[in-house]
Amino acid sequence: MHPAGELGAFLKSRRARVTPERAGLPVLDRRRVAGLRREEVAGLAGVSAVYYTRLEQGRARNPSGAVLDALARALRLDPTERAHLYDLAHRAPAGRRAGGTPAGGRPSPVTAPDGTGAGVRAGAPEEARVRDGLRRLLAAVGAVPAYVLDPAMTVLAANPLGHALLGGPPVRAAGGPPEAPADAPAGGGPVGGGPAGGPSREADRRPPLNLARHVFLDGVARELYPDWADVARQTVAFLRLAAGRRPGDAGPARIVAELSRRSEDFRHLWAAQEVREKSYGAKRFRHPVVGTFDLTYETLALPGDEGWSLVVFTAPDEHADAALRLLGSWTAEYRAEPAAEPPAR
């Protein structure tokens, strides 16, 4: 969709969400539409009804910052929605640069998943090069799951616990085949397709895991995430936020196009126009090896303009801590097991 059309669709969806009572307007007649009328939004924002209609129809370009601020107030947008409104209008709000970096220069936390940028061309995660320092950082936090994500929600690198948490086989120790990116358990057993939930060595050669594709197209995800509906909603909301934040990035657009074709659930959630940051939070897992447990996560924006982020999970209680230690021991056993030699020709 053209950026002007995206802006109009977002305004329309937010308008439908605000009732006259919430906006402090009297209800004098029977209403045929949900939420506010266009002329009511225009009046609350101090712009003409004709101009607001043109905005919703995608026929007005480059609204001023004052107009966007007034619309954000009229539509009762939260800070994330307000930032998304500016992104769609291609104007960085005060105190925030494009790409999620505040004017002070320090990257603000972003949410867990998405896209490509200068370091990942046209949404091709297989071409991404994760610098050695990031890989050492992942290894240094080896007691907890951690991985690096791009703006299209592709896992670019992960430590062994990160691989295992997401349902893929843990990476091999030195001396085995080269480390592969985190793998989705698509089409195989619950953990990479191995017997009885064990890791599969064929999975080591699978393409990088994309979390959005994993959630909507991999049936294992509905078992891995007991609260799948919430995970799906948050995934779509973050993906929409990332797509608006980086309009020139083909990575999120490509994933959105694919999932729109292949998943009815995704199409339904995408039409809701929800946006959400995922800087921190909690997630429940039902892992085939260690059972059900809750983890908390923190997502940190990484330096550079690629839009990459580092996601680190921690255990909030003794049960989760025991689950991670058990998962770590399973990972260590797999890494210690020598890879099978290829058959002689």
For each residue, the residues with C-beta under 8 A, 3 or more apart:
1: 5 6 9
2: 5 6 58
3: 6 7 88 90 247
4: 7 8 58 59 60 61
5: 1 2 8 9 58
6: 1 2 3 9 10 88 244
7: 3 4 10 11 55 58 85 88 89
8: 4 5 11 12 55 56 57 58
9: 1 5 6 12 13 273
10: 6 7 13 14 84 85 88 273
11: 7 8 14 15 41 55 56 71 75 85
12: 8 9 15 16 56
13: 9 10 16 17 272 273
14: 10 11 17 18 75 76 77 81 273
15: 11 12 18 35 36 38 41 56 75
16: 12 13 33 34 35 36
17: 13 14 35 75
18: 14 15 22 23 35 36 74 75 76
19: 22 23 35 36
20: 23 25 26 27 31 36 40
21: 24 25 27
22: 18 19 76
23: 18 19 20 36 40 44 74 76
24: 21
25: 20 21 36 40 44
26: 20
27: 20 21 31
28:
29:
30:
31: 20 27 37
32:
33: 16 37
34: 16
35: 15 16 17 18 19
36: 15 16 18 19 20 23 25 40 41 44
37: 31 33 40 41
38: 15 41 42 49 52 53 56
39: 42 43 49 52
40: 20 23 25 36 37 43 44
41: 11 15 36 37 38 44 45 52 71 74 75
42: 38 39 45 47 48 49 51 52 53
43: 39 40 46 49
44: 23 25 36 40 41 70 73 74
45: 41 42 52 67 70 71 73 74
46: 43 70
47: 42 51 52 67 70 71
48: 42 51 52
49: 38 39 42 43 52 53
50: 53 54
51: 42 47 48 54 55 60
52: 38 39 41 42 45 47 48 49 55 56
53: 38 42 49 50 56 57
54: 50 51 57 59 60
55: 7 8 11 51 52 58 59 60 63
56: 8 11 12 15 38 52 53
57: 8 53 54 60
58: 2 4 5 7 8 55
59: 4 54 55
60: 4 51 54 55 57 63
61: 4
62: 89 90 91
63: 55 60 67 68 71 89
64: 67 68
65: 68 69 91 93 94
66: 69 70
67: 45 47 63 64 70 71
68: 63 64 65 71 72 85 86 89 91 93
69: 65 66 72 73
70: 44 45 46 47 66 67 73 74
71: 11 41 45 47 63 67 68 74 75 77 85
72: 68 69 75 77 81 82 85
73: 44 45 69 70 76 77
74: 18 23 41 44 45 70 71
75: 11 14 15 17 18 41 71 72
76: 14 18 22 23 73
77: 14 71 72 73 81 82 85
78: 81 82
79: 82 83
80: 83 84 241 275 276 277
81: 14 72 77 78 84 85 275
82: 72 77 78 79 85 86 93
83: 79 80 86 87 93 96 245
84: 10 80 81 87 88 240 241 244 245 275
85: 7 10 11 68 71 72 77 81 82 88 89
86: 68 82 83 89 91 92 93 96
87: 83 84 90 98 241 244 245 247
88: 3 6 7 10 84 85 244
89: 7 62 63 68 85 86
90: 3 62 87 247
91: 62 65 68 86
92: 86 96 97 98
93: 65 68 82 83 86 96
94: 65 103
95: 102 103
96: 83 86 92 93 100 101 102 103 108
97: 92 100 101 102 103
98: 87 92 101 245
99: 117 245 246 305 307
100: 96 97 107 108 110 245 301 307
101: 96 97 98 105 106 107 108 301
102: 95 96 97 105 106 107 108
103: 94 95 96 97
104:
105: 101 102
106: 101 102
107: 100 101 102 110 300 301 302 303
108: 96 100 101 102 279 301
109: 277 279 280 298 299 300 301
110: 100 107 277 278 279 299 300 301 307 309
111: 238 241 276 277 278 279 299 309
112: 149 153 211 238 278 297 299 309 311
113: 149 151 152 153 211 212 235 238 239 242 278 309
114: 149 150 151 152 153 238 239 242 243 246 251 252 307
115: 120 123 150 151 152 153 242 243 246 249 251 252 307
116: 119 120 121 122 123 124 125 128 150 151 152 249 250 251 306 307
117: 99 120 150 151 246 249 304 305 306 307 308
118: 304 305 306
119: 116 128 129 304 306 308
120: 115 116 117 123 124 125 127 128 150 152 156 251 306
121: 116 124 127
122: 116 250 251 254
123: 115 116 120 152 249 250 251 252 253 254 255
124: 116 120 121 127 128 251
125: 116 120 128 150 152 154 156 181 208 210 251
126: 207 208
127: 120 121 124
128: 116 119 120 124 125 150 154 156
129: 119
130: 134 135 148 156 157
131: 134 135
132: 135 136
133: 136 137
134: 130 131 137 138 148 157 302 310
135: 130 131 132 138 139 157
136: 132 133 139 140
137: 133 134 140 141 310
138: 134 135 141 142 146 147 148 157 158 159 162
139: 135 136 142 159
140: 136 137
141: 137 138 144 146 159 312
142: 138 139 159 160 161
143: 161 324 328
144: 141 161 312 313 314 315 324
145: 158 159 161 162 164 165 295 312 313 324
146: 138 141 158 159 161 162 310 311 312 313
147: 138 155 156 157 158 159 162 166 182 310 311
148: 130 134 138 155 156 157 158 302 308 309 310 311
149: 112 113 114 153 154 155 156 211 308 309 310 311
150: 114 115 116 117 120 125 128 153 154 156 251 306 307 308
151: 113 114 115 116 117 242 245 246 249 251 252 306 307 308
152: 113 114 115 116 120 123 125 210 212 242 249 251 252 254 255
153: 112 113 114 115 149 150 210 211 212 235 238 239 242 252 255
154: 125 128 149 150 208 209 210 211 251
155: 147 148 149 158 162 166 181 182 208 209 210 211
156: 120 125 128 130 147 148 149 150 181 208 308
157: 130 134 135 138 147 148 181 182
158: 138 145 146 147 148 155 162 163 166 171 181 182
159: 138 139 141 142 145 146 147 162 163 171
160: 142 163 164 170 171 328 331 335
161: 142 143 144 145 146 164 165 170 324 327 328 331
162: 138 145 146 147 155 158 159 165 166 182 313
163: 158 159 160 166 168 169 170 171 182 183 331
164: 145 160 161 167 168 169 170 191 289 327 330 331
165: 145 161 162 285 287 295 313 327
166: 147 155 158 162 163 182 184 209 211 214 224
167: 164 184 185 190 191 192 220 221 224 287 288
168: 163 164 182 183 184 185 191 192 199 203 206 209
169: 163 164 183 191 192 194 199 200 201 203 204 334
170: 160 161 163 164 199 330 331 334 335
171: 158 159 160 163 179 180 204 335
172: 175 176 177 179 204 335 339
173: 176 335 336
174:
175: 172 338
176: 172 173 335 338 339
177: 172 180 204 339
178:
179: 171 172
180: 171 177 183 204 205 206
181: 125 155 156 157 158 207 208 209
182: 147 155 157 158 162 163 166 168 208 209
183: 163 168 169 180 192 203 204 206 207 208 209
184: 166 167 168 206 209 210 213 214 218
185: 167 168 188 189 190 191 192 193 203 218 220
186: 206 214 217 218 220
187: 193 218
188: 185 192 193 200 202 203
189: 185 192 193 194 195 197 198 200 288
190: 167 185 197 220 223 224 288
191: 164 167 168 169 185 194 197 198 199 200 288 289
192: 167 168 169 183 185 188 189 199 200 202 203
193: 185 187 188 189 200 202 203
194: 169 189 191 197 198 199 200 201 203
195: 189 198
196:
197: 189 190 191 194 288 289
198: 189 191 194 195 334
199: 168 169 170 191 192 194 203 334
200: 169 188 189 191 192 193 194 203
201: 169 194 204 339 340
202: 188 192 193 205 206
203: 168 169 183 185 188 192 193 194 199 200 206
204: 169 171 172 177 180 183 201
205: 180 202
206: 168 180 183 184 186 202 203
207: 126 181 183
208: 125 126 154 155 156 181 182 183
209: 154 155 166 168 181 182 183 184 213 214
210: 125 152 153 154 155 184 213 214 255
211: 112 113 149 153 154 155 166 214 215 235
212: 113 152 153 215 216 235 236 239 255 259
213: 184 209 210 216 217 218 255 258 259
214: 166 184 186 209 210 211 217 218 221
215: 211 212 218 221 225 228 231 232 235
216: 212 213 221 232 235 259 262 263 265 266
217: 186 213 214 259 262 263
218: 184 185 186 187 213 214 215 221
219: 222 223
220: 167 185 186 190 223 224
221: 167 214 215 216 218 224 225 228 231
222: 219 225 228
223: 190 219 220 286 288
224: 166 167 190 220 221 285 286 287
225: 215 221 222 228 231 283 284 285 286
226: 284 285 286 292
227: 230 231 283 284
228: 215 221 222 225 231 232
229: 232 233
230: 227 233 234
231: 215 221 225 227 228 234 235 283
232: 215 216 228 229 235 236 265 266 269
233: 229 230 236 237 269 274
234: 230 231 237 238 276 278
235: 113 153 211 212 215 216 231 232 238 239
236: 212 232 233 239 240 266 269 270 272 274
237: 233 234 240 241 269 274 275 276
238: 111 112 113 114 153 234 235 241 242 275 276 277 278
239: 113 114 153 212 235 236 242 243 252 255 256
240: 84 236 237 243 244 270 273 274 275
241: 80 84 87 111 237 238 244 245 275 276 277
242: 113 114 115 151 152 153 238 239 245 246 249 252 307
243: 114 115 239 240 246 247 249 252 253 256
244: 6 84 87 88 240 241 247 275
245: 83 84 87 98 99 100 151 241 242 307
246: 99 114 115 117 151 242 243 249 252 307
247: 3 87 90 243 244
248:
249: 115 116 117 123 151 152 242 243 246 252 253 307
250: 116 122 123 253 254
251: 114 115 116 120 122 123 124 125 150 151 152 154 254 255
252: 114 115 123 151 152 153 239 242 243 246 249 255 256
253: 123 243 249 250 256 257
254: 122 123 152 250 251 257 258
255: 123 152 153 210 212 213 239 251 252 258 259
256: 239 243 252 253 259 260 270
257: 253 254 260 261
258: 213 254 255 261 262
259: 212 213 216 217 255 256 262 263 266 267 270
260: 256 257 263 266 267 270
261: 257 258
262: 216 217 258 259 266
263: 216 217 259 260 266 267
264: 267 268
265: 216 232 268 269
266: 216 232 236 259 260 262 263 269 270
267: 259 260 263 264 270 271
268: 264 265 271 272
269: 232 233 236 237 265 266 272 274
270: 236 240 256 259 260 266 267
271: 267 268
272: 13 236 268 269
273: 9 10 13 14 240
274: 233 236 237 240 269
275: 80 81 84 237 238 240 241 244
276: 80 111 234 237 238 241
277: 80 109 110 111 238 241
278: 110 111 112 113 234 238 281 299
279: 108 109 110 111 298 299
280: 109 296 297 298 299
281: 278 296 297
282: 294 295 296 297 316
283: 225 227 231 294 295 296 297 313
284: 225 226 227 292 293 294
285: 165 224 225 226 292 293 294 295
286: 223 224 225 226 291 292
287: 165 167 224 290 291 292 293 323 327
288: 167 189 190 191 197 223
289: 164 191 197 326 327 330
290: 287 293 323 324 326 327 330
291: 286 287 323
292: 226 284 285 286 287
293: 284 285 287 290 315 319 320 323 324
294: 282 283 284 285 316 317 320
295: 145 165 282 283 285 313 314 315 316 320 324
296: 280 281 282 283 313 314 315 316
297: 112 280 281 282 283 311 312 313 314
298: 109 279 280 311 312 314
299: 109 110 111 112 278 279 280 309 310 311 312
300: 107 109 110 309 310 312
301: 100 101 107 108 109 110 308 309
302: 107 134 148 306 308 309 310
303: 107
304: 117 118 119 308
305: 99 117 118
306: 116 117 118 119 120 150 151 302
307: 99 100 110 114 115 116 117 150 151 242 245 246 249
308: 117 119 148 149 150 151 156 301 302 304
309: 110 111 112 113 148 149 299 300 301 302
310: 134 137 146 147 148 149 299 300 302
311: 112 146 147 148 149 297 298 299
312: 141 144 145 146 297 298 299 300
313: 144 145 146 162 165 283 295 296 297
314: 144 295 296 297 298
315: 144 293 295 296 318 320 321 323 324
316: 282 294 295 296 320
317: 294 320 321
318: 315 321 322
319: 293 322 323
320: 293 294 295 315 316 317 323 324
321: 315 317 318 324 325
322: 318 319 325 326
323: 287 290 291 293 315 319 320 326 327
324: 143 144 145 161 290 293 295 315 320 321 327 328
325: 321 322 328 329
326: 289 290 322 323 329 330
327: 161 164 165 287 289 290 323 324 330 331
328: 143 160 161 324 325 331 332
329: 325 326 332 333
330: 164 170 289 290 326 327 333 334
331: 160 161 163 164 170 327 328 334 335
332: 328 329 335 336
333: 329 330 336 337
334: 169 170 198 199 330 331 337
335: 160 170 171 172 173 176 331 332
336: 173 332 333
337: 333 334
338: 175 176
339: 172 176 177 201
340: 201
341:
342:
343:
344:
345:
